[in-house]
């Protein structure tokens, strides 16, 4: 629950006058699929930290003050925790399935970005 960012992005979108678009849910059929998808989701926090610095410098208060999604998890150690879980299960993971799942998650987000 600590990792979920749904409320944060819905709050930002509402304040900005945006509407959420739904993505098709990934098929998380096994641990490799789940951890591959989480690679993308948890890794996106690293990019969000970079974007947060830029957005907070924006002169438009409506933009600079709505950063709940970008700031979610700041100061937490979500990425190292994810890596620890990944390493803990490394022997039982199918690397091809892990990579396929991560690519699928990237493609879902790219498709959504292209629609907007």
C-alpha positions, 0 to 999 in steps of 0.5 A, a space after each residue: 500500500 505504501 507504494 501505490 500512487 493512484 491517489 497521488 496522480 488522481 489528486 494532481 489530475 483533478 487539481 490540474 483539470 485533467 482526466 485519468 486514462 485507464 491502461 489495460 492491466 498487465 498480465 501478472 501470471 508469475 513472479 517474473 511478470 510481476 517483478 518485470 512490471 515493477 521494474 518499470 513502476 519503481 524505476 519511474 520514481 527515479 525519473 520522477 525525482 528528476 522531473 520534480 526538481 524541474 516542475 517545482 521551478 515552474 513559475 505557474 503555481 498550478 503546475 508547481 504545486 501539484 506534484 503529489 505523484 512526482 513526489 510520492 515515495 521521496 525519501 523512501 528506499 523503494 528502489 533498493 527494496 525492489 532490488 533486494 526482492 529481485 535479488 532474493 528471487 534471482 535463481 527462480 526468475 526467467 530472465 526472458 519473462 522478466 524482460 518481456 514483462 518490463 518491455 510490455 509495461 514500457 509499451 503500455 505507457 508509451 501507447 498511453 502517451 501517444 494517445 494524449 
